[in-house]
Amino acid sequence: MDNTNNAIKTYDYIICGGGTAGCALASRLAEDPKLSILLIEAGPPNDKVPASAIPAAVSQVLGTDADWNIQSEPCKELNNRKLHLGRGKFLGGSSGCNGTLCIRGVKQDYDDWGVEGWSGEDMFQYMKKTETFQNKPWFDADMKSHGTNGPLTTAPHDPAPISSLVLNSFQSKGLPFRPDMFTTGETANGCGHVVRTIYKGVRTTSVDYFGKEKQHPNIEILTGHYVDRILLETGSDGIVRASGVKIQDAGGEVKTIQARIEIIMTAGAYGSPAILLRSGIGPQEELSQLGIESKVNLPGVGKNLMDHLVMLSFYEVSKPDVTNDHLIWHTGAREKTAQEYKASRTGFFSQFPFGVFAFARLDERLKDSEIWQKTNQTNGRDPMGTTENQPHVEFWNTECYSPKYMFKDFPPDGHYAFAMATTFYSPRSLGEVTITSTNPTANPRVQHNYLSDPLDMLIFSEGCRLANEIALEGVGTKDIIVGSWPAAHGHDKYTTREDWQQAIRQRADTCYHPGGSCKMGKGSDESAVVDEQLRVRGIANLRIADASIFPTLPSGHPQMAVFAVAEKAADLIKGK
Ligand SMILES: Cc1cc2nc3c(=O)[nH]c(=O)nc-3n(C[C@H](O)[C@H](O)[C@H](O)COP(=O)(O)OP(=O)(O)OC[C@H]3O[C@@H](n4cnc5c(N)ncnc54)[C@H](O)[C@@H]3O)c2cc1C
């Protein structure tokens, strides 16, 4: 990607953040050849982060300079642990270092946003628009739900033997097999396969929107530049307008650039509110404490932050080679696997090592809970506020011991392990993004307040309990599980929610799904930062189009929803 752009000038549109949404939006706006677009990205071009193209090499991106390496504030309900909140810091953003999963949520999630033009049907159409799905002979895809003409190529994941066994366990524990349910968005209880943003062994990312040439004549891409703040002007009509941006490179050189038509923020759920706050757009009192002149008082900026937590519980299995540990952790395996990938883009590194997935509702299992019974239910919804069309939890298996870079107990030769993972949906605990400095290169302060609402802990611990039962009692896995891995974790002996609650406090981690920190809402919603057209309230010519605008988190993994936001933003800007 060309990064030589010394001739700073005025552009029609300036897009701040060259990540998942930013690249997609820039490319769609550039379809009008008369327009000029500047895309600004703090990190380097994606080809300077070669590991980002390799599906199973995320651990070589996270924790490096290509990651924002945000550390959360201490999480009270997680034994005051500080979590590492990884985010891609290069062209393509988090689409270049995520788990590649395309789990779109269910349509009801978006209907619940209650914002005109953003229904489940609308969002699923946009997700379809983003995709070119390449099927495989073994997969029973729901072709009417898939896109065939979009910039982002997706394909099904070839499951390892352990995944087929887990699929059997899911079904024997009451979760029916619906092969492509994570694309159709119509099932809250069942199991199936998950399509990935991987094609022929290479990760597909938002940079693919730029096509094979990776160039667009009317887009300039400025990497290695931080957006410091939005420049605002108040006209004689009293209207505050966004007119340009102040940017800074890593060496501290500052420039300003003007936008003729609009500025769009796509810096992500942590980055976009931080830029607004530095620009004097946010809660007035908070800004004055930081010595920032308040330009527009928007109390919702940085608030309403949500995320999904995940609990990975590993089990040792007795049967050799049903997991993929022999392809990566055992003696000499990594070298062989790396060679295979280099030679033919096949083998362990060509896939993301998560297997099969399930959604479940826990209504029956929660009936004995006092908190569940005592929480008010309104409009036919359960205490979490969900309908019967929305899952409470998601389960999946890893196909080997964790690919996550912070794990240490790699199985030695002759030992094999997989995890059952549990994620809970519709979190009620809200956090916030604030800033502690006006330095654009400084990370924001992120307080997630995970599990501060007791219902979240209830759902999460009950989900983990069910996942354990699926692993230990399900027909596919019950006869091959030796015990927990490492044995000292001892969760194969757990039976109660309380057992799981202490494990969650010790080991639960982020699923890397932050959203909601600049939420979209109706005019009557004072906490909304953008309206249904993604326009920042009280400021002309400024929109936001990334995960920060989610009013609530979809019950899925957010990348497809983020692509849909970018696609819809492009249509809104074009006046469609
Ligand atoms: C490790 C990991 C695993 C994940 N797994 C999955 C998964 O399997 N499936 C799924 O659906 N989702 C997954 N996600 C989440 C998903 O990738 C994100 O929700 C989505 O990519 C967010 O898109 P975005 O455009 O909002 O932000 P990003 O893609 O993060 O883009 C923001 C961009 O803005 C840039 N930026 C930020 N601040 C500034 C600034 N001041 N100046 C200039 N540039 C700036 C950043 O460098 C970045 O490029 C995962 C995320 C991570 C990190």
The ligand as an ORCA input file, in Angstrom:
! r2SCAN-3c Opt
* xyz 0 1
  C      -7.828    -10.732     19.096
  C      -9.192    -10.442     18.540
  C     -10.012    -11.496     18.185
  C     -11.275    -11.234     17.657
  N     -11.995    -12.258     17.137
  C     -13.104    -11.987     16.418
  C     -13.724    -12.988     15.651
  O     -13.262    -14.121     15.561
  N     -14.861    -12.667     14.974
  C     -15.378    -11.411     15.017
  O     -16.444    -11.193     14.421
  N     -14.795    -10.439     15.710
  C     -13.639    -10.684     16.375
  N     -12.989     -9.685     17.012
  C     -13.603     -8.351     17.049
  C     -13.575     -7.624     15.709
  O     -12.374     -7.870     15.040
  C     -13.766     -6.139     15.987
  O     -14.999     -5.943     16.650
  C     -13.801     -5.287     14.733
  O     -12.719     -5.618     13.898
  C     -13.741     -3.823     15.133
  O     -13.750     -3.023     13.997
  P     -13.588     -1.445     14.125
  O     -13.548     -0.912     12.757
  O     -14.618     -0.932     15.061
  O     -12.193     -1.239     14.867
  P     -10.726     -1.658     14.377
  O     -10.763     -2.702     13.336
  O      -9.948     -1.932     15.614
  O     -10.202     -0.341     13.665
  C      -9.823      0.829     14.318
  C      -8.650      1.395     13.537
  O      -8.436      2.735     13.932
  C      -7.048      2.932     14.154
  N      -6.937      4.029     15.113
  C      -7.370      4.048     16.405
  N      -7.132      5.257     16.956
  C      -6.538      6.009     15.984
  C      -6.059      7.334     15.928
  N      -6.106      8.151     16.983
  N      -5.526      7.785     14.771
  C      -5.447      6.977     13.682
  N      -5.874      5.701     13.681
  C      -6.427      5.233     14.816
  C      -6.562      1.587     14.658
  O      -5.173      1.430     14.526
  C      -7.360      0.628     13.804
  O      -6.723      0.346     12.580
  C     -11.732     -9.899     17.551
  C     -10.896     -8.843     17.895
  C      -9.623     -9.094     18.365
  C      -8.713     -7.944     18.701
*
